[in-house]
Each structure stands twice: as C-alpha cells, then as structure tokens.
Amino acid sequence: MKVYDLRSDTVTHPTEEMRAAMARAEVGDDVMGEDPSVNQLEEMAAQMMGKEAAVLVASGTMGNLVSILAQTQRGDEVIAGTESHVFWNECGGASVMGGLQLRQVANDYRGMMDPDEVDRAIRRPGNIHFPRSSLLCLENTHNRCSGGILTPSDTKALCDVAHAHGMQVHLDGARIFNAAIALEVPATELTKDVDDLTFCLSKGLSAPAGSLVCGDQDFVDRARKWRKAVGGGMRQVGVLAAAGIVALQTCIERLADDHANARKLAEGLAEIPGLSVEPDNIRTNIVFVEVDPSLGPTPDFIRRMVEEGVRVSYPGERNFRMVTNRHITSQDVDETLGIVSRVARVAAAASH
C-alpha cells in the first residue's frame, strides 16, 4: 500500500545532490570555528537574511530558544501569539531555561497580531510589580494558522510598536522562504525590521537537519554561547551544513509546487461533506481541516485515514493538519482526496 505522508514537511528526505555533498564535505571542529562548510553556510544564511552574522543550530526549537535567551534576562516577559510555536510546541523551554514569562496576544486566522493589542500588552516601566517586557516574538509563516503569511508591512507595524518601547523582536521564520515565495518578494523584505530570526533547513528545503539563527554580530555571539550551554555545540557538523548549502541553492524556488498542491488539496477537501476548510486562506503548504461531529471523533477519523495510507497530524480538538512537501505530487493529492472522501463516506454512514 502506498503511503501519502502529509504529517509535516519535516518528513522530507535529502536529495541525491545533498547526499553527494555530504559525502565529500570539508569538515573541522565547529565549536572552535574551524568547520569550513559550516562557516560557508552561516555566511550564506546571514547574507540571504540581510543580517550581519548567523549560527547553525540543531533545530528550529533550539534556534528559538537560544534567540530568546540571548535577548532577555531572567524575570522578563516575552510577548507571543496565542497560537505561536514557542508557546505550543517547545516544551516551555523559555520558561524552564530562561526564567521567562510568556504573555499572549491573539493571532488572527493568518497569524497576525493586532499592533494596538500588542501595545496594550507591553508593561510600562516604573511599576515594581511588573516584569520587564523585553521581547516580542513573531512567526512567519504561521504553523497553527494554516501557514498564514505576514507581509513586510505587517512585520514593520509590529516591530514599530515593540521598538518604540525599547523591546527587541525575534522572528520564528522556520518557513520564511515559503512566505517569500508566496509573496514573490526577497526574504530580506520580511526580515529587515526584526532584530533576529531563525529559519529551518529541514522542512520544505529537505535538508536532514539544522536551522540558522541570524542577527547582528553581538546577538549571534550571545546565541552561540547559549547554543553551547544547552548542549548544541556540535563538532564536525559540516556533513550536515553541506546539505544545507545545497538546500539554499536548489530547493527554495520549488516551494511554489508545494503551495499549488496545498491549494489543490484544500479545494478538494472543501468539497467533501463533513470536512471544513477555507481554500482562500491557504497561501503556502499547510492545510488545517475541521471534522464535523457527524463523522465521529477526530482521532478515530485520523486512524481510519492512516489505515488507508494517508498520514496527517493531530493538533487537537476537531482538527487535523496536512502539509504538502517535496515527496507529494499533484497526482498524490488526487489519490489522497479519493481516500479521504471514501473514509468520510464510511464515517458518515457509520454514524447514522
């Protein structure tokens, strides 16, 4: 039975070009700054993001953690969206490691926060009872908001509020290239107003591991020290950096295929009775689908899809998530829709 794995774009395998580059990679001790492949990747990343410097970390979660730790002090308050990855999916690391308090501001359907609400959430100085508001966290694209996009003007509006109060702004840009491709703008247009950011190599770009943290040199120096403190100092990691270099050279433009397949998937799902999705909200490669109670419990619906060869993720409540990626073709989308439609018909019949 063929399996259509739509759980995430992290399920992608490295390309043959990546594997060849990994096999011949020049390596050295990265903790000592002596891995030439890592140094090349970090220079590429910084340039592509319009920042002074970059540091390679093991994952997006580690990238967000060391960035937040590098921009704050214990007892500070960090403002983030209600649906943000740093709040939902990172094991409370900022609180555990940094002694930080996270304050939430509502995300809309595409992940945007209202600048006025952010402004109201910022603690004014002078009251000894308040923690210090030191950092605002943004996310682009937005994982839990169907891959929603922040435009350059969205980002600037939020950064202007934070900077007016002396705060820094961190961007979780795990899928920043998806946003850039969808908006048809250089990635630098989406990063120029933030103080630092992280982006992933191991999602739609298909590298086996790694994320880059980018910002000015002082910030990157602090982030690099925090990387060491949390156990992220790797040694001859040029074998991974080599795949990352190929990813940045060859896998960005093809993200448009994933976006087209996600839109096609959303349009097809919207036609299946009992499933709810708004295709016009799907701009990148993430599709959230709501399951009507008439089809039974969502975990049971997901289990039946898995039995038929369609793998999805379960974010909770009545939703499941599907993420298109390099291994999912347009034909795969058609076949996936056929399976999901059949599962929905069976589930509807069983509930009557």
N, C-alpha and C positions, 0 to 999 in steps of 0.2 A: 504493500500500500504506500502510495506517495504521501509524504507529509508536507504540508504547507505551514511553515513556521513563521507566524506573524506575532510572536510574543514581543519581539523588540528588534531594532536594527543592531543590537549587540550580538546577535546570533551569526552575523556575517563572518565568513572565513577570509583569511588573507588571499589576495590574488597571487597568481603564479609569479608575476613581476615582484611582488613583495617578498615571496619566499626566496626567490633568487637573490634579491638584495640582502636579505637577512643572512643567507649562507656566505656571502662574500663581504659582509660589513667589517669595516675597520673599527676596532674597539679599544677601550682603555678604561681606567678607573674613573667613573663619572663623579663619585664623591670628591675626588681630587681634581675634578675639572679636566680630566685627561682623555675623555672619550670623544674622538673627532666626529663620530656620527651623531652623538647627542648634541654636541656643540653646533653642528650644522643645522640640525632640526630646530634647536632653540632659536638660532638666528633667523631661520625661515619664518618661524611662528611669530616672533616679535615683529618682523617686517610686515607680514601679512595682516597683523592686527593693528599696525600703526603705533606700536609701543617700543620702549627702549630695550627691553630685555624679556626673557622668558626662561622658565624652568620646567623640565619634564617631570611629571609625577605619574604614579601608577594608575590612577583612575580619576574620574570626574568627581567622585565624593572626596577623595583626598585633595583634589585641586580646590574645591570649595572650602574644605576645612582649613588648609594652610593659608588660603587667601583671607578668610575671615579672621583667623588667629593673628595674621600679620598686620591687620588693620584695626585691631581692637585691644582693649585692656580688660582684665578680669573685672566683672561687675558692670560692664557696659551693656547697653541694649542694642540689639540688631533688629531692624525693621525688614520684614519679608512678607511676601504674599501668602494669603490663606492656602493657596494650592501649590506653594513653592516646593521644589525638590529638597531644598535644605531643611524644610520643616517636616515633610512627609517621609523622606526616603534616606536619611543619612544618620540614623540611629541616635539622633540628638547629640551628635559629635561636638557641635559648637558649645553646647551647654556642658557636656562632660569634660571636654579638653580645655575649653576657654573660660568656663565660669560665666557664660554669657546668657542673657535673657533674650528670647525671641519674641518680638511683638508683631502681630499680624495685621495686615491691611488687605481688604478684599480684592481678589483678582476677578476681572470680568471674563467673558467667555473666551477671550483670546490671550488672557494672561496679563492684561494691562491693569495697573493700579491708578486710581484717581489721584492726581497730584495734590488736590486740596485735602483729601483724606490722609495722604502721606504727611502733608504739612501739619495736620492736626495731631498726628501720632507722634511727632517729634517732641521730645521732652525739652522744655525751655530751661536754660541754666538758672541757677540761683536758689533752687529748692533742694535742700539737703536730703529730702526723702526720695528724690528721683534718681534712677540710674542715668548715666550719660548716653544719649543717642549718638552713636559713633559711626554706624554703617547702615547703608541701605542696600539690600540685595535684590537684583533684578534677574529675570530669566528670559532667554530668547534663543530658540523657540521655547514655547512653554509646554512641558511634558504633559501635565494633567489638564491642560486646556486645549486638547486636540491639536497640539503642535502649533498653537497660535503664535503670531509674529508681532514684535514691537518694531515700529518704523523708526527711522532716525529721529523724527520729531517727537515720537513717544518717549524715546530714551532721553532726549535732551530735556523735555519737560520735567521728567522725574529727577534727572541729575541736577537741574537748576534749583529745584526745591531743596534737595539734600545739601548741595554745595553752599546755598545761602545760609545754612545753619552750621556750616563747618564740618559736615559729615563727608565721609568717603562713600563711593559707590562701587560695589562689586557686581559683576555680571556673570551669572551662570550661563555661559554661552556654549553648553555642551553640543548643541546643534546649530551653532551660529552660521555655518555655511548653508544649512537648509534655508535659514531666513534670508541670507544674502542672495541665494539663487532664486528664491520665490519673489523677492522684491526687485531683482535684477539691479542690484547695487553692489559695490565693493564691500567686503566685510568691514573695512575701516570706517565706512559711513555708520555702521551700527555699534562701533566701539570707541569712536573718537571722544565721546563725552564722559565715558566711565573711567574710573581711576585704575581699575584692574579687571581682568576677566580670566576665565578658564574655558577651554574648548576640548572636545573629545576627538581622539583618533579612532576609537574602537566602536563607534556606532555606524552611521551611514558611510563613513570613509573606509570601513572594512579592515583597518589595521587590527592586529591581535590584542593590543593593549596600549594604554597610555593616554594622558591628557597633558595639555600645556597650560601653564599659568603665566600670564603676561601682564606687564605694567612697567612703571619706571624702575630704574636700577635699584634704588633703595628698597622699594617694596619687594622686588624679586629676591634681593639678598635676605630679607627677613623671611620670605616664604621658603627660600631654600633651607634656612636654618630650621624652620618649623617642619619641613619635609623630613629632615634628619631626626627631629625629635619624635615624630610619630612613626618612625621606622621605615620611611620611604627612600632612604639613601641606597640606591642600587649601584652595582659595580659595572661590569662590562655589559651595560644595557644598550649598547649600540646595535645589538642584534634586533632589538625592538624599534629603536629610533630609525633604523634603515627602512623598516616597513612604514613608519610614519612619514618619512620623506616621500616615498612613493605615493602614499595616500594623498598628500597635499599636492603632488604633481599631477596625479591622474584620476582622482576619484571625486573631485568637487563638482565638476560640470554635470556628471551623470546623476546627481541627486535629483535633477529635474524629472528623470524617469520615475523615481520613487514617488514624487509628488503627483505625477499624472496617474500612476497606478492607485495611489491612495484616493484620489478624487473619483476614479472609476469604481473603486471598491465602495466608497461611501454612497455613490449614486445607486449602485446595485443593492446595497443593504437597505437603503431608504425605501425600496420597493417591496421588501419582504414584510408581510403582516406580522406585527408583534415586535418589530425592531424599530428603534427610533434613532435617527442621525440626521444632522443638517449638512448636506454636502457643501453648501456655500461657505460653511465655516472651516472647511478642510483646505488649508493653504499649503501644507507641507506633507509629511509622511505618517502622521499619527491620526488614527480614527477611533474615537470613543463611541460606543454603541450602548444604548439603553434597552434593556429587555423588559417587555411588558409582563406584569404578573400572570397574564393568561398563558404564558409559555412556561410557567413554573419557576422555581428558584434559579437564579442566575448561575450559581456554581454547578447545578445539575445540567443546565443548558451548555455550559462550557465543557463539562465532562463528556457530553454526547458529541460535541464538535471534535474533541480530542480523539474519541473513539473512531471518528470518521476521517481523521487525518488533518484536521485544522487546529493548530495550536495558537492560543491567544493568552493574554494576561488578564488577571482579575484585580482591578484597583479597588474594588469594594462596592457595596450596595447592589444596585441593579445594573451595573455597567460591566462591559468587557472592553479591552483595548486591543487594537490591531495596528501593527506598524509595518509598513512596506519597507523593503530593503533590496540589496543588490541581487539576492537569490530569488526574488519574487518577480515573475514576468507578468505581462498583460494576460497571457493565457492562464497563468496560475490564478490570477484574480478571477477570471471567468469560472474556473473549476472550483475555486473556493466559494464563490457565490452560489454555485449549484449545490454544494454540500450544505452550506448554512441554510439555504432555503429548504432543503429536504429535512434537516434537523428541526427547523421551525415548524414545518407542517406536522411532523410527528409529535412534537411537543404540544402543539395546539390541539391535535386530536386526542392526545392522552389526557388533557385537562378537562375534556368535555364528557 
